[in-house]
Structure formats: structure tokens, C-alpha cells
């Protein structure tokens, strides 16, 4: 992996603070075009800042929406690598480097009362404490999503930032109540049903009475928590299994609110399980699935937290289409491609997962001949992906 100096204005090849060279990949076309930063996690780790910080900074500076799903950091629109690298330099200068000694060994300290917070950089190299520019929009996001300090026994307060070992890829630890991952895992082991007993963890997040899925930041937090809970499911498909119970409930409650569905998953003790997505794809939707999926993207973004979940979701839709009484009509009307386009453009499915699904016929979810028919009906979307990649290459 190519590395560069964190301060790119320093030409010294022995400069100790290094980071990976920011990479970009343009995907999609038209209104769905977006720029993915595949190594944002690595870059952010070198800076010892949460990866959402530079991603949000890019969005604010470019006037574009940003998102994060399945560890993919995305800026809407087509943006060249050089432009984003320039913005990364600006982020480093404003939110990482110490203005006094120009070293990146800083922590962000948040002090003051709610609504009157002050943010400063505390430099571990020279000891200087310098204020951040409180006028930048990113300040509000940092206050709402502070990284947790690595050191044990620090003074009370919201702290987080770089330590001396960060330049060699030192670990980062975030508060599980914010947008970061808790690298140390939950304080208490999960119960037998996979739901943590930790008071502030998934129970609290899913037990809220208000519609958390209407808040993108909350949905992102819940999605990350769910991704930590998935383990290999037992192949228990009998009528009494929690998955069969969920499927039957979804058949009878297709108009249920997203929060009701998550509550049912939680009650059945299968939070975070990838086979939940098979039941959701198969039983939540009707023959009007192409128009129903866009209304459920918030739910699917929360539940679909890994490649395994994405494959299970595709398997569920495969069953829905293959076993529908109107199968031939659905497959010939472009329904499959419409579903895939929605899931792809809303960052529920990764391009690689869809391509692999489209080119490998499987009998895991339906008979092989039916599986082949469903994939053939997706040719329009797969062709669109190829054309979008060709255009990106030409640019």
C-alpha cells in the first residue's frame, strides 16, 4: 500500500508520520453517481480520527451528501482523487495538526456545557492547547459524535484523538453510543439469544418508542451494533424456528412500521442474524415489490450489515420472485433490475456482491432452473453496471 507523509508539504522521506494515499472509486451514473473512498478506514486510523470525520468534512466542503454503509465511505457525486486529497490536507490542517509544532499527535478535547462547548487540540508532542475553528459545520458533528479517549482513567469529559503510536496504525477506540465501533466489544458477554445485556447497547437502541429509522445517524449507529451480533445461523427451518415464525408474522403484517419489524426480530432473539434478511426479502413484500422496496430502504440499511447479510437479502428476493404466482410477469417486466437498482443506489448492496450473485447460479434458495431465470431477468441492471464502469474508466 502506497503511503505518504501526513504533512504532504514535507518532502523528508524519513518523516515519521505516515498515512495511506487516499484512494477513490467512482460508481454509478446519472443521479446515482457517487465516489467511494475504499481505504478511508486506514487513512483515518493513521490520523487517529473516526473515518466519519474526514468523510463529513468532504461533504460539507463539496456541498454533497455523505454516507457510510458496511465500512464503505461515500460522497455523492463524481469527485477526482486529487480534489479529495486536497480536501484531506485541509482537514488535517484544521482538525489534526498542532498549529504550534505542526505535529499530528493531538487529541480533541470538548469542554463546557451543552450548547456552549469549546473544542481544543491538545498536543502530546509540545503540550500546546489550541482552539479549533468553531465556525466550521464539522464542529457540530464532532460534538454529537465524539471519539472516546484511549487512555484509562482520564478526566471526565469527551476526548479523543491521536496518540504517539497512531502513525504506525495504532488501534482506535470509540464510544459505542456514538458512530464509532467499540473495538473492545461489549462489557458483558451476549446472552444465548445473541442480544447483549449491556444497558446502553442494542436493547436501548431498539427499545425506543420513537421512529429511530427516520434519523440517518441513529440508523447508522444501530446498524453497526447489529453487525457485531451476527454469527453463523443454525440450519433450523422447521415451523417452530424463529425464522419461520418471523416469516409467517411478516406475511400477516406487511404494512407494519419499520420499528415494529425490528421489535419482532428482537423479541424472537435473532437480532443481527443474516437469515433474518431471507425472511424479510421473501415475506415482507408483495408482487408490487419494485415500488415497495424504496419505502423500506431505511429498514434494510439497518438490518443489512455485512456481505453475508446482502447475500441473504438477495436470496429472499430470489424466493419472492421465483415462487410468486405471477413469476413470469414479474421477471419479464424488469422487476428484478428495478429492485437491484434501488438497493444499489441506496448503498444496501455492494457492486461486487451483486456481480457475483448475477454470474453464479445457485440452488441454495430456489431450484437451479428458477435461480437461473431470476438472474437472467437481472441482465439489464448488470449491463448498466458494466456501462457505468466503462464510462468511469473513460473519464
N, C-alpha and C positions, 0 to 999 in steps of 0.2 A: 504494500500500500504506500503510495506516494505521500510524503509528509512535507510540510512547510513550516517555517517559523511562525509562531503565533503572531509576532510582530513582523508583518511581511516587508516593512521598511528596513529591517535589519538583514544585512547580507551575510553575516557571520555564520558559516556552516556549523560552527561549534556552539551556537546559541542553544541553551539547554531546553527552552520551552518550545515544544513541537506540537503540531496537530495534523491530522489527515487533511489532504487537499479536498476542499468541498466539491462533491460530485452532484450533477443534476441529470435528470432524465425527463424529457417532455413526453407526455402521454395524452391520448385522446385527440379530438378535433372539434372544431366549431365551439359551441358554448361549453362543451365538456372538456376542453383542453386544460391541462394542468401540468405543473412542474413538480416532480418528486425529487426529494433530496435523500437518496438511499443510505448515505453514511452520516446522517445528522446525529445519530446516537454517538458515533465515535468522535465526531468533532466536538459535540457538547461535553463528552466525557473528558476530553483533553483540556477544555476550558473550565471544567467542573461547574457547569451551569446546566440546569434542566434543558433538554432539547427543545422544549416548547418555547423557551425564551427567545433564541435566535429566530425560530420559525415565526413566532408572533411579530418579532421586530421586522422581518421581511415583509409580512403582510401589511403592517402599519406604514412602512416606508413606500410600498408599491401601491397602496390602496387596494389590496387584494385580500380575499378571504383565505384563511389557512385552516388546515385540519390535520388530525393525527389519528390513524386507524391501523391497528396491527403493526405498530412500530414503523409506519410509513408516514413521513412528514411531507406535507403537500402545500404548495402555494398555487392558488388558482391562476390560470393564465400561462402563457409561454414566456419564460424568462431564461436568458442565456446564463451560462455558468459564471462568466466573467462579471456580470452585473450582480449576481448574488454573492460572489466573493468580495466585491467592493462593499456591499452592504454588511457582510460578515465582519470586515475590517472596521466598519463604523460601529457595529455592535460591540466589538472587542474594545474599541477606544472608549465608548460611552459607559459600558457596563462591566468591563473586566479589568482593564489596565489601571494600575495606580497612577494618578496624574503626577505624583511626586517622583517616583523612581522608575516608572514605566514597566514595572514587572507585573505579571498576571496573577501573582499569589495574593488574591484578595478574597474577602468574604463580604457578602451583602448583609448589612445589619439593618433591621427595621425597628425603629423605636417610636415612642409616642402613642397616643391614644387613637382609637378607631376614628377615622375621618381626618386625623391630623398627624398621620405617620410621616416620619422622616427616614430616608434611605441613605446610608453611607457605605463607602467601600473601606473596609478595614484591611490594610496591607500587612501581611505576615512577613514581608521582606524588610520593609523600612519602618513599619509601625505607624505610618501616616493614616489618618482617617479623613476622607474627603467625601463631600456630598455628591449624590447623583443628581442629574438634571430632572427635577420633579415635574417638568412640563411635558415630558415625553409620554405618549399614551401607554408605553410598555410598563410604566411605573404602577399604574392601576392593576395591571395583570400580575405583576410581581407581588404586590401587596396581597392580592387574593390567593396567589399560588406560591407561597414562599418555600424554598428548599430547606430541608432540615439540616442542622449542623451535624457534622460527623462526630465531633468530639463528645465524649460522655461527660456529663456533669457541667455543661456550660450554663451560663447565667440564663435566667428565664427570658424568653423573647424569641422572635422569629429571626433566625440566622441561616446563613447558607452561602456556600461559595467555594473558592478554590483553596486547596491545601498544598503544601510543598510537593507532595508526591503526585499531584494531578497530572503533571507534564509527562509522566510515564504511564498514564492510563489508570490512575488510582480509582478505587471504587467510589461511587456516589450513593448517598443515602437520602431518600426523600420521605417526607411525611405522607403516610398512606391516605391521609384525609385531604391531600391536595392532588395535583395532576401527576405527581411522580410515582414511580414504582417503589415499593418498600422492599429493598434488596435483602433485608434480613428476614423476611417472611413475617407471618403473624406472631403475636406474642404468645398465643396459646395454640396448640395443635388443633386442626379441624376435627369436628365431630364426625361420626361414622357416615352421616349423610352428605358430607362434603361442605357443609355450611360452617364457617368459622364461628367460634363462640366469642371472639373479641368484641367488646362492647361497641366500638366505633366502626366496626368493619361492615361487611355486606348486609347483615341484618338491619343495621340502622339505615343504610343507604336504600335498601329495598323496602323497608317498612314505612317509608314516608307516605303521608296521605296525599301530598300534592304531586302533580304530574312531573316527576323529575326528568322525564324524557323530553320535555319541552325546553330544557336548559342544556345546550350542547356541552358546556363544561361539566355539568353534573353527569351527563350521559357518558362522557369520556372517562370520568373517574370510576363509575360503576363498571364500564366495560373492562377497564384494566383490572379491577378486583375480580371480576368473573373469570378473566383469563388465567388467574393464579389457581383457580379451583378445579380445572378440568384434569381428569385422569382417565385412563382407558376405561371405557364402559364395559360392563358385562353384556354378553350377547343374550340378554334376557328379554325376549319378545313375546312372552305369553300374555294373556289378557289381564293378568294381575300386576304386570310390571308397571313401574311409574311412567314409563314412556307410552305404553298402551293407554294408561289412564289419561295422560296428558292429551294424546291424540283424540280420544273419544270426547274429552272436555272441549277441545278446540273445535271439533265438528259441531258441537252444540252451542258454541259461543264464539262464532266467527266475528261478531261485531264487538267483542269485549275490548275494553281500553287496554293500551299497552301495559299500564301498571297492574291491571288485573291479571294479565297473562304472566308477567314476571312474578306476581304474588303466588299464582298457581304453581309455577315452576319451583318456587321456594318452598311452598307447602309440601310438595312431593319429594323434596330433598335431592333434587337433581340440578341445582344451581351450578352453572359453569360446564355442564356435561355437553359434549358435542352432539350426542344423539338427540338432544332437545331440538336441534335445528332440523333434523329429519322430520320430526313430527310437525314442527311449525310450517315447513315448506309444503308438506303433504296435506295437512288438515286445516290450516288457518284460512286458506284461500279457496276461491270458487273458480268457475270457468271464466270469470271476469278478472283473472289474476293479473293481467297486464295493466289494468287500471287500479288494482288494489295494492300492488306492491309499493308504488310511490308513497302511499299513505302509511306504510309500515316501515319505512327506512330507518326511523329513529329506533324502533324496537330491534330491528335486525343489526344495526350498528352496535347496540349494546350487547346483544347475545353472541354475535359473530366475532370472536376474539383471537382466532388463530387459523392457520391453514386447514387444520383438521375440521374446525367449525365450518369453514367455507365449503369444504368438500361435502360435509353432511347436509348443508343447506341445498347444494346443488342436487344431492341425492333425493332430498324431499321434494323438490320441484320436479325432478325426473319422475317420481312416482305419481305426483299430481297429474302431470300431463299424460303419462303413459296409460294410466288407469281411468282416466276421465271417459265417460260415455261419449263425449264429443272430442275424443282424442284426435281424429283425423282433421277435424275442422280447426282445432287449436293449433296443431302443428303446421297446417298449410297456411294459416293466417299470419304467421310471423310472431306468434305469441312468445315463443322461446327467446327469440332475439330481443324482443322488447323487454322481457324480464331481465336478461343478461345486461342490456344497456343500462337499465335503471340501477341495478346492483353495482355495476362497474363505475358508473359516473358518481354514485354516492359513496364510493370507496368501501363498499361492503365486500366486494370480490377483487382480488388481485389479478392483474393481467396474466401472470404465469399460471395461476390456478385455473383460470378459465381456458387458457390454451391447452393445458394438459388434459383437462376434462373433455374438451372438444375433439381431441385427437386420439383418445384412448377409450374405446368401447368397453364397458364393464357390466357384469351381471350381478353386482353387489346389491343394487336396489330394485332392479326390474330384470325381466328376461332379456337376454342379449339382443334379440331382434328388436324389442321395444327400445332398448337403450340406444341402438344404432339409429332408429327413426328419430328419437328426440335430438340426438346430436346432429343429424342431418338437417333438422329444422333450424339449427342454430348457425348454419353456414353464412347467413347474411351478416350476423354480428361478427363472426370470426374473420370474414373478409374485410369488414370495416376496420377491425384491429390491425390487419396486415397493411391496409392502405394508410392508416394513421401512422404506423411505424415508418412506412416508406416516405411519407411527407416529412416526418421528423428527421429522417436521415438526409433527405434532400436539403432541408433547411440548414 
